[in-house]
Amino acid sequence: MIDYNFNFDPVWRDFDLLIEGLLLGLRLAFVALLIGTVIGLLCGYARISRHAWLRALAWLYVEIIRNTPILLLIFFVFFGLPELGIYALDKYQSFTFALAIYAGAYLAEVFRAGLSSIPTQYVEAAKAIGLRPWQRQRYVVWPVMFRICLPALSNNFISLFKDTSLAAAIAVPELTFYARQINVNTFRVIETWLVASLLYLVVCYAIAFLLRRVERRYATIR
C-alpha cells in the first residue's frame, strides 16, 4: 500500500506566483492570437489568390509550420535567430513570436475555409450597391467570415493558452515555470502539479464557457 501524506501548505505559500504565471500565460496567448490572426488572414487570402506564386508561398508556410513541433520552433526563434545576428527579441517576445507563427499556420486554413464559405450573393449584393473592394471586405466579407470562423478561433485560443506551458523551456515565468520552481524547492511533486493542472483545467473551461456564449450569439449567419 502506498503511504503518501499530502501537504499542500508549501504550494499555497507560493500560490500568488502560480496566479502571476497564469495571468502571464493568458496575455501571451492573447497577443499571439492577435498576431497569428493577422498572419493567418493574409495567408488565407493568399491561399485563394488568383496568383499561383502567392498560393504556393502560403501553402509552403502552412505545411512547414504545421509539420514542425512547436517546441522546436520556440528553440529556433530564441536560440537560432541570435546566431543569425538577430538580437532584437527578448525571451517574452521570442516566445510570443514563435507562438504567433505557429497559430498563423493553423488560422490560415481556418480563414481560407471561411473565405471560401461566404455566399456569393453577399458579395454580389455589395457590388450592386456600389461598395468599393476594401469596403466589401470590411463591411461584408470580414463580418460574415469571422462569424463562420468563431468556433475555430475559440478552439485555437484555448490551444494557444495550453501551449504557453512550453514557455518554461526558455525560462519565461508562466504557470508551468513557477510550478516547476515550487516543485524543486519543496519536493511536493504531486501537490504542485495537481494544483497547476487544476488551474489550467479551470481556466480552459472558463474560457470555453465564455467563448461558447459568444459563438451562440454571433456565429449564426442571419
Stockholm file with secondary structure:
# STOCKHOLM 1.0

chainA/1-222         MIDYNFNFDPVWRDFDLLIEGLLLGLRLAFVALLIGTVIGLLCGYARISRHAWLRALAWLYVEIIRNTPILLLIFFVFFGLPELGIYALDKYQSFTFALAIYAGAYLAEVFRAGLSSIPTQYVEAAKAIGLRPWQRQRYVVWPVMFRICLPALSNNFISLFKDTSLAAAIAVPELTFYARQINVNTFRVIETWLVASLLYLVVCYAIAFLLRRVERRYATIR
#=GR chainA/1-222 SS CCCCCCCCHHHHHTHHHHHHHHHHHHHHHHHHHHHHHHHHHHHHHHHTCSCHHHHHHHHHHHHHHHTSCHHHHHHIIIIIHHHTTCCCCCHHHHHHHHHHHHHHHHHHHHHHHHHHHSCHHHHHHHHHTTCCHHHHIIIIIHHHHHHHHHHHHHHHHHHHHHHGGGGGGGTCCSHHHHHHHHHHHHCCHHHHHHHHHHHHHHHHHHHHHHHHHHHHHHSSCC
#=GC SS_cons         CCCCCCCCHHHHHTHHHHHHHHHHHHHHHHHHHHHHHHHHHHHHHHHTCSCHHHHHHHHHHHHHHHTSCHHHHHHIIIIIHHHTTCCCCCHHHHHHHHHHHHHHHHHHHHHHHHHHHSCHHHHHHHHHTTCCHHHHIIIIIHHHHHHHHHHHHHHHHHHHHHHGGGGGGGTCCSHHHHHHHHHHHHCCHHHHHHHHHHHHHHHHHHHHHHHHHHHHHHSSCC
//
